């Protein structure tokens, strides 16, 4: 696993090995204890491209037809927080929902990438929570406001490498320890290569950009004081707490 860390004023990536972080320098190798470092969100995206309605079991839950092409929307980089960061419950919403998702981190600038070449632009995979103000989503014609509040894009904790087989991974959400979402990436309607092909045909993807691949069934509500966990097999567990707006 690869993490992004801060030590003093320096920010760097390092390989996580149990309770230690290995950092390869040009001429030598540094070793830190995890407890010595501040864990940061694993990417600094210029944008977060999200896919809606991309799990077969979620479409069945909503009694909605399978989309012919990916349905995409954007979240801003200002929404990103990391593992153990606080999700702020805005005063303007009355229903705040979690959405567990597999996230893809782009490793190089790209445009018009075919699905067969998509693996060449993937830096790795991590956990993502597409936090949504559901009442505002229903009220507005489009989704920008409901998806874009600060702290509405928890990401992390670490990055699994591009060699990870993501075709059959358990994906779960727990709220205060209670299982709420329980599915598998085998239920994705559009695969990661197909998603990259589609999105890159529309917009240039920059290094560090994040693609959120959609949520499985079981989406539900969060309240102030809740602890929400997104767990993806062989990747890790992203944990965040919900707090009231100041």
C-alpha positions as CSV (number, residue, x, y, z in Angstrom):
1,X,0.0,0.0,0.0
2,X,1.1,3.6,-0.8
3,X,0.2,6.5,1.4
4,X,0.6,10.2,1.2
5,X,2.1,11.8,4.3
6,X,3.4,15.0,5.9
7,X,6.5,15.2,8.1
8,X,7.3,18.7,9.3
9,X,6.8,20.8,6.1
10,X,7.6,18.0,3.7
11,X,4.9,16.1,1.9
12,X,5.7,12.7,0.3
13,X,4.5,9.3,-0.8
14,X,5.7,6.2,1.0
15,X,5.1,2.5,1.1
16,X,3.2,1.3,4.2
17,X,4.6,-1.8,5.8
18,X,2.8,-2.6,9.0
19,X,3.6,0.3,11.4
20,X,6.4,1.8,9.2
21,X,6.6,3.9,6.1
22,X,9.4,3.4,3.6
23,X,10.3,6.4,1.5
24,X,12.7,6.0,-1.4
25,X,15.0,9.0,-2.0
26,X,17.3,9.6,-4.9
27,X,20.3,8.2,-3.1
28,X,19.0,6.6,0.0
29,X,15.9,5.2,1.7
30,X,14.1,6.8,4.7
31,X,12.1,4.8,7.3
32,X,9.5,6.4,9.5
33,X,7.1,5.1,12.1
34,X,3.4,5.7,11.1
35,X,2.9,7.4,14.4
36,X,5.5,10.0,13.4
37,X,3.6,11.1,10.3
38,X,0.4,13.0,9.4
39,X,-1.7,10.9,7.0
40,X,-3.0,13.0,4.1
41,X,-5.6,12.3,1.5
42,X,-3.9,9.9,-1.0
43,X,-4.4,12.2,-4.0
44,X,-4.7,15.9,-4.8
45,X,-7.1,15.8,-7.8
46,X,-7.9,18.7,-10.0
47,X,-11.4,17.2,-10.2
48,X,-13.3,14.1,-9.1
49,X,-15.3,12.5,-11.9
50,X,-18.1,10.3,-10.6
51,X,-20.4,7.7,-12.2
52,X,-24.0,7.4,-11.1
53,X,-26.1,4.2,-11.1
54,X,-23.2,1.8,-11.9
55,X,-24.2,-1.3,-9.9
56,X,-26.6,-3.9,-11.2
57,X,-28.0,-4.6,-7.7
58,X,-28.4,-0.8,-7.0
59,X,-30.4,-0.4,-10.3
60,X,-32.6,-3.3,-9.2
61,X,-33.1,-1.8,-5.8
62,X,-34.3,1.5,-7.4
63,X,-36.3,-0.4,-10.1
64,X,-34.4,1.6,-12.7
65,X,-33.3,0.5,-16.2
66,X,-29.6,-0.2,-16.8
67,X,-28.1,2.9,-18.4
68,X,-26.7,2.5,-22.0
69,X,-23.7,4.8,-21.2
70,X,-22.1,5.9,-18.0
71,X,-23.9,8.8,-16.2
72,X,-21.2,11.2,-15.0
73,X,-21.0,14.2,-12.8
74,X,-18.2,16.1,-11.1
75,X,-17.2,16.9,-7.5
76,X,-14.7,19.7,-6.7
77,X,-11.2,19.1,-5.3
78,X,-12.2,21.4,-2.4
79,X,-14.5,18.6,-1.2
80,X,-11.6,16.1,-0.5
81,X,-10.8,15.0,3.0
82,X,-8.7,12.0,4.2
83,X,-9.1,9.1,6.5
84,X,-10.3,10.2,9.9
85,X,-11.2,13.7,8.6
86,X,-14.5,15.1,9.7
87,X,-17.6,15.2,7.4
88,X,-19.4,18.5,8.1
89,X,-23.2,18.3,8.1
90,X,-24.3,21.6,6.4
91,X,-27.1,23.6,7.9
92,X,-28.7,23.8,4.5
93,X,-29.5,20.1,4.2
94,X,-31.9,17.9,6.2
95,X,-30.7,14.6,4.8
96,X,-27.0,13.6,4.5
97,X,-26.3,10.3,2.9
98,X,-23.3,8.0,2.5
99,X,-22.3,6.2,-0.7
100,X,-19.4,3.7,-0.7
101,X,-17.4,3.6,-3.9
102,X,-14.3,2.2,-5.4
103,X,-12.1,5.1,-6.6
104,X,-9.5,5.1,-9.3
105,X,-6.5,7.5,-9.1
106,X,-5.1,8.6,-12.5
107,X,-1.4,8.3,-12.9
108,X,-0.7,10.4,-16.0
109,X,-2.3,13.1,-18.0
110,X,-4.5,11.5,-20.7
111,X,-7.2,12.2,-23.3
112,X,-9.2,9.8,-25.5
113,X,-7.8,6.6,-23.9
114,X,-9.2,3.4,-25.2
115,X,-10.4,0.8,-22.7
116,X,-7.6,-1.6,-23.8
117,X,-5.0,1.1,-22.9
118,X,-6.8,2.3,-19.7
119,X,-4.5,0.2,-17.4
120,X,-1.5,2.3,-18.5
121,X,-3.0,5.5,-16.9
122,X,-4.0,4.0,-13.6
123,X,-1.9,4.9,-10.6
124,X,-4.0,2.8,-8.2
125,X,-7.2,2.3,-6.3
126,X,-8.6,3.6,-3.0
127,X,-11.9,3.9,-1.0
128,X,-14.3,6.8,-1.6
129,X,-17.4,8.1,0.1
130,X,-19.7,10.1,-2.2
131,X,-21.3,12.1,0.6
132,X,-24.6,13.6,-0.7
133,X,-27.2,16.1,0.5
134,X,-30.1,14.0,-0.7
135,X,-32.8,16.5,-0.2
136,X,-30.9,19.1,-2.2
137,X,-30.2,16.5,-4.9
138,X,-34.0,15.9,-5.3
139,X,-34.8,19.6,-5.2
140,X,-32.2,20.8,-7.8
141,X,-32.4,20.1,-11.5
142,X,-28.7,19.0,-11.4
143,X,-26.5,17.5,-8.7
144,X,-23.7,20.0,-8.3
145,X,-24.8,21.6,-5.0
146,X,-25.8,18.4,-3.3
147,X,-22.4,16.7,-4.1
148,X,-20.0,19.6,-3.7
149,X,-19.9,20.9,-0.1
150,X,-16.5,20.9,1.6
151,X,-15.7,17.5,3.2
152,X,-18.2,15.7,0.8
153,X,-15.4,13.6,-0.8
154,X,-13.6,11.4,1.8
155,X,-10.8,9.5,0.2
156,X,-8.3,6.9,1.5
157,X,-6.7,5.8,3.6
158,X,-4.0,4.3,1.2
159,X,-3.6,3.4,-2.5
160,X,-3.5,-0.2,-3.7
161,X,-1.4,-0.5,-6.8
162,X,-2.7,-0.8,-10.4
163,X,-1.8,-4.5,-10.4
164,X,-4.7,-5.2,-8.0
165,X,-7.5,-7.3,-9.6
166,X,-10.6,-5.3,-8.8
167,X,-13.1,-7.5,-10.7
168,X,-14.3,-9.3,-7.5
169,X,-13.9,-7.3,-4.4
170,X,-16.3,-7.0,-1.5
171,X,-17.4,-3.4,-0.8
172,X,-19.1,-2.5,2.4
173,X,-20.3,0.5,4.5
174,X,-20.7,0.5,8.2
175,X,-22.3,3.2,10.3
176,X,-21.5,3.1,14.0
177,X,-20.4,-0.5,13.4
178,X,-23.7,-1.6,11.7
179,X,-23.4,-3.0,8.2
180,X,-25.4,-0.8,5.8
181,X,-24.0,-1.6,2.3
182,X,-22.7,-5.1,1.3
183,X,-22.0,-5.8,-2.4
184,X,-19.1,-6.7,-4.7
185,X,-17.3,-4.9,-7.6
186,X,-18.4,-7.8,-9.8
187,X,-21.8,-6.1,-9.9
188,X,-20.4,-3.0,-11.7
189,X,-22.3,-2.3,-14.9
190,X,-19.4,-0.4,-16.6
191,X,-15.9,-1.6,-15.9
192,X,-13.1,0.7,-14.9
193,X,-11.5,0.6,-18.4
194,X,-14.9,1.4,-20.0
195,X,-15.3,4.3,-17.5
196,X,-11.9,5.7,-18.3
197,X,-12.5,5.5,-22.0
198,X,-15.9,7.3,-21.7
199,X,-14.7,10.0,-19.3
200,X,-11.5,10.7,-21.2
201,X,-13.4,11.1,-24.4
202,X,-15.2,14.0,-22.7
203,X,-12.4,15.7,-20.7
204,X,-8.7,15.5,-20.2
205,X,-7.8,13.6,-17.1
206,X,-4.9,15.0,-15.1
207,X,-2.4,13.1,-12.9
208,X,-4.0,12.7,-9.5
209,X,-7.5,13.0,-10.7
210,X,-10.0,10.7,-9.1
211,X,-12.7,8.6,-10.7
212,X,-15.5,7.4,-8.4
213,X,-17.1,4.3,-9.9
214,X,-20.6,4.3,-8.4
215,X,-22.2,3.0,-5.3
216,X,-24.0,-0.4,-4.5
217,X,-27.4,-0.7,-2.9
218,X,-28.1,0.2,0.7
219,X,-27.4,4.0,0.5
220,X,-28.7,5.6,3.7
221,X,-28.7,8.5,6.0
222,X,-26.0,9.9,8.3
223,X,-26.4,12.0,11.5
224,X,-24.2,14.2,13.5
225,X,-22.1,12.0,15.8
226,X,-22.0,9.1,13.4
227,X,-18.9,7.2,12.4
228,X,-19.0,5.9,8.8
229,X,-16.6,3.3,7.4
230,X,-16.1,2.4,3.7
231,X,-14.3,-0.9,3.4
232,X,-13.1,-2.5,0.1
233,X,-11.5,-5.9,0.1
234,X,-7.7,-5.8,-0.4
235,X,-7.7,-2.0,-0.3
236,X,-8.6,-0.9,3.2
237,X,-11.1,0.9,5.4
238,X,-11.8,4.6,5.1
239,X,-13.2,6.0,8.4
240,X,-14.8,9.4,9.0
241,X,-16.9,11.1,11.7
242,X,-19.9,13.4,11.0
243,X,-19.9,16.7,12.9
244,X,-22.2,19.7,13.0
245,X,-21.4,22.9,11.0
246,X,-19.9,25.6,13.2
